[in-house]
Amino acid sequence: MPSTFSEDPKRSYGIHIWGNGDFIVEDGVVKVNHGCKPSLIDITRQLRDEGFKGPLLLRFPHLAEANVRRLFDHFERAKREFGYQGKFKAVFPLKVNQFPGFVIPLMEALKDLEYGLEAGSKAELILAMSFTNLGKPITVNGFKDQELISIGFLAAKMGHNITLTIEGINELELIIKEARRLGSPVPKIGLRIRLHTGGIGIWAKSGGYSSKFGLTSTELLEALDLLKRNDLIDRLSMIHFHIGSQMNHISPLKKAIREAGNIYAELRKMGAENLHAINIGGGLAVEYSQQEGQSSRNYTLEEFTNDVVFLLKEISIAKGVREPTIFTESGRYVAADHAVLVGPVLELFSQEYSEKILRLKEQNPPLVQELYELYTSVTPKNAREYLHDALDHMESLLTLFDLGYIDLTDRANTETLVHLIIKKAILLLRDKPSKEIRDILDRVQERYLVNFSIFQSLPDYWGLGQTFPVMPLDRLDQRPTRSASLWDITCDSDGEIAFNIDNPLYLHDVDVEKEEYFLGFFKVGAYQEILGMRHNLFTHPTEATVRFDKEGNVRIESVMEAQNILDVLDDIDYDTKEIERRIRQSIEESEILDENERKEILGELYLYLSENGYLRTINFQEGA
């Protein structure tokens, strides 16, 4: 993101780094770079006009579809460039985003591609069987019991192109047992290989010899023998590896491909003649950075596809084996871009300080009087000097308060005057770039209270320190002047995105009592929804799907409002009927209420129970 005092008055917030051309800034607002190019602020206001308050999750299915098609296009290009004879197929790992608003449109849009779903549990496998287009690939990863394997056999009998990936020898023994019981067709079998190569970064433990999944070399040989002895060697079709999510460097993948390619060739030579595919897992990274020089990955999609295709061709030629079908399970790359969280700003905490709340005395302590004089006489020429003086005076006056030399009124006047001086000085110096001023802004941040829960909507920020692009939806033709920290509405001190000098966020100084101000949190479509937790019982925000017709016109559909309070309580196993009974009983037994008051209170409580738990904010266009 540009520094506060940029030469360019149009604020891009690094959108040229992370936006992929999907979102652009025009006319001072963020627009969807598709069709009629609607602005996010207009979409947000339309939903609010329809009565949907609180945070919004906006889905753009065309972005997920475009990412998949881009992936296929690049692999097909690389295959042509290197004369590669193997096929390319892919699946979406459901663990990344299982929500129907994402999965169903994606699968409907991609019927023409060899694209399916990956499951890691029984429930996910049922989803994969329901929504994968018949004949397209389904892969099943993760630990399995007899039931999960049985469901896989049922999927094969339904005509699904399903591969059960073995994580341990015991799972292969269960498949053999089920094959004896159910007979043909037997699902295709994949072997998860435990590579020596490991990943890097937060998710490095997904690969390497200490990883959670995969067969060692000894176990691979044992699995091959078991398949041969039980006449199932013809069902072995795939080997699979995964070296970690958000793979920010390409070198570990290149090492892993060399290792996996050689294992593939050796297994074919040892009798696995129907083995024809290498599943390279997921990990294709997403660019989250808003800063020049802080890229989330050191490679392009073109480099990624070129390396995979070239290395597998090279190994196949050297080993004299057929070039394998390439499978990928890229989830974050496909899903992250498609969802934007919009959070209304409820409050700027410095706006608690205004001239009208000053309680100046006839005789003020000298330093308080000096602060007042600084405030009334600050000009562009002396603003920097007066700002320094104000900060110094504040430290001195707070010390005097601690020592008992000034009273609480003097302290309140000190806080108010210093905030007023800071605000005035920043405004006066907005066109004068200075590292010194930026350093002061880094010390004196504005706190923006945003109507959302970090724990529900950005759990990877809270749990892993994963940053997401953040920017206001409008006013982008105005220079932001406040270094910002963001507070969510939970009663948890961890519910904050603190100001970070290495990843600074600067926002506008707005009066939220008179105008609305919305922040967009981008690339939240991968993992965040399903990992979100109901801290303080805040639930999934209201979501809406934004589609474009053939003429490029936008339409908003599939709006699903956030759960109401009773539904949330029901989900965590409270008996909501009992809650309602207790509330009624307490009202009826109250000795200070008359009959009319009891009815009014009960009716009002029922109204609140039927609303979602996010805060209700004013729609200024309605003037309500």
Secondary structure, DSSP 8 states (H G I E B T S, - for coil): ---SS-SSSS--TTHHHHSTTTEEEETTEEEESSTT--BHHHHHHHHHHTT--S-EEEE-HHHHHHHHHHHHHHHHHHHHHHT--S-EEEEEEGGG---HHHHHHHHHHTTTSSEEEEESSHHHHHHHHHHS-TTSEEEE-S---HHHHHHHHHHHHTT-EEEEEESSHHHHHHHHHHHHHH-SS--EEEEEB--S----STTGGGSSTT-SS-B-HHHHHHHHHHHHHTT-GGGEEEEE----SSB--SHHHHHHHHHHHHHHHHHHHTT-TT--EEE--S-B------STT--S-SS-HHHHHHHHHHHHHHHHHHHT----EEEE---HHHHGGGEEEEEEEEEEGGGG--GGG----SS--HHHHHHHHHHHH--TTTHHHHHHHHHHHHHHHHHHHHTTSS-HHHHHHHHHHHHHHHHHHHHHTTTS--HHHHHHHHHS-EEEEESS-HHHH-HHHHHH-----EEESS-TTS---EEEEEE-SSS-TT-EE---TTS--EE----TTTS--EEEEES--SSHHHH---GGG----EEEEEEE-TT--EEEEEEE---BHHHHHHHTT--HHHHHHHHHHHHHT-SS--HHHHHHHHHHHHHHHTSBSS-----TTTT-
